[in-house]
């Protein structure tokens, strides 16, 4: 069974997300204590992932002949302790990059 974590929203309110249980622990608690409070806000949790996405986009856009389109795709995993992290698949990190160049009609 997965655990639940409550992330406060900076504008007020909160969002509850399903998280993987911490290995080696088991939940033994009252029914009203089934949701862990996250260490930071939802927005703060996503800030590191956002910074990574911006850095990747900047890297690809700064190429000598930069692409017309850049698509980044990655999974985001939320934890009550660490916030948001880029999720892995199997033993590898999960980060897919798609670059597109449109043919310049003036060169044809």
C-alpha positions as CSV (number, residue, x, y, z in Angstrom):
1,X,0.0,0.0,0.0
2,X,1.3,3.4,-0.9
3,X,1.5,6.3,1.6
4,X,0.0,9.8,1.2
5,X,1.7,13.1,1.7
6,X,0.1,16.5,2.0
7,X,1.9,19.4,0.3
8,X,0.7,22.9,1.3
9,X,0.1,25.3,-1.6
10,X,1.7,28.7,-1.5
11,X,-1.6,30.4,-2.3
12,X,-3.4,28.5,0.5
13,X,-4.9,25.0,0.7
14,X,-3.0,21.8,0.0
15,X,-2.7,18.9,-2.3
16,X,-2.5,15.3,-1.2
17,X,-0.4,13.0,-3.4
18,X,0.3,9.2,-3.3
19,X,3.9,8.4,-2.6
20,X,5.9,5.2,-2.4
21,X,6.4,4.0,1.2
22,X,9.9,4.4,2.7
23,X,11.7,1.1,2.5
24,X,12.1,-0.6,5.9
25,X,9.2,1.2,7.5
26,X,5.6,0.3,8.1
27,X,2.7,2.5,9.0
28,X,1.3,1.8,12.5
29,X,-1.0,4.7,13.2
30,X,-4.5,5.9,13.9
31,X,-6.9,6.3,10.9
32,X,-6.8,10.1,11.1
33,X,-3.0,10.1,10.8
34,X,-2.7,8.4,7.4
35,X,-1.4,11.5,5.6
36,X,2.2,12.7,6.2
37,X,2.9,16.4,6.0
38,X,5.5,17.3,3.4
39,X,8.5,19.4,4.5
40,X,7.8,22.1,2.0
41,X,5.2,23.5,-0.3
42,X,4.1,21.9,-3.6
43,X,5.6,24.7,-5.6
44,X,8.9,24.5,-3.7
45,X,9.0,20.7,-4.3
46,X,8.7,21.3,-8.0
47,X,11.2,24.2,-8.1
48,X,14.3,21.9,-8.4
49,X,12.7,20.0,-11.3
50,X,11.8,23.2,-13.0
51,X,15.3,24.5,-12.6
52,X,16.6,21.3,-14.2
53,X,14.2,21.7,-17.1
54,X,15.2,25.3,-17.7
55,X,18.9,24.4,-17.6
56,X,18.3,21.6,-20.2
57,X,16.3,23.9,-22.5
58,X,19.0,26.6,-22.2
59,X,21.7,24.1,-23.2
60,X,19.8,22.9,-26.3
61,X,18.8,26.4,-27.3
62,X,22.4,27.6,-27.1
63,X,23.5,25.2,-29.8
64,X,25.2,26.7,-32.8
65,X,22.3,25.9,-35.0
66,X,19.6,25.6,-32.3
67,X,16.6,23.5,-32.9
68,X,13.2,25.0,-33.8
69,X,11.5,22.9,-31.2
70,X,12.8,21.3,-28.0
71,X,10.7,18.7,-26.1
72,X,11.7,17.5,-22.7
73,X,9.9,14.6,-21.2
74,X,10.5,13.1,-17.7
75,X,8.7,11.6,-14.9
76,X,8.4,13.5,-11.6
77,X,8.2,11.6,-8.3
78,X,7.1,13.3,-5.1
79,X,8.4,12.4,-1.7
80,X,7.4,13.9,1.7
81,X,11.1,14.3,2.6
82,X,12.8,15.4,-0.7
83,X,10.0,17.0,-2.5
84,X,10.0,16.4,-6.3
85,X,12.7,14.3,-8.0
86,X,13.1,13.1,-11.6
87,X,11.8,9.6,-11.5
88,X,13.8,6.6,-12.7
89,X,12.7,3.7,-14.8
90,X,14.4,0.4,-14.1
91,X,18.1,1.2,-13.3
92,X,18.3,4.3,-15.4
93,X,17.2,7.9,-15.0
94,X,14.2,8.9,-17.0
95,X,14.8,11.9,-19.3
96,X,13.7,12.0,-22.9
97,X,14.8,14.8,-25.2
98,X,13.4,15.4,-28.7
99,X,14.9,18.1,-30.9
100,X,13.4,19.3,-34.2
101,X,14.7,21.4,-37.0
102,X,12.4,22.6,-39.7
103,X,13.8,22.8,-43.2
104,X,14.5,26.4,-44.1
105,X,12.4,27.1,-47.3
106,X,14.9,29.7,-48.4
107,X,17.7,27.1,-48.6
108,X,15.7,24.7,-50.7
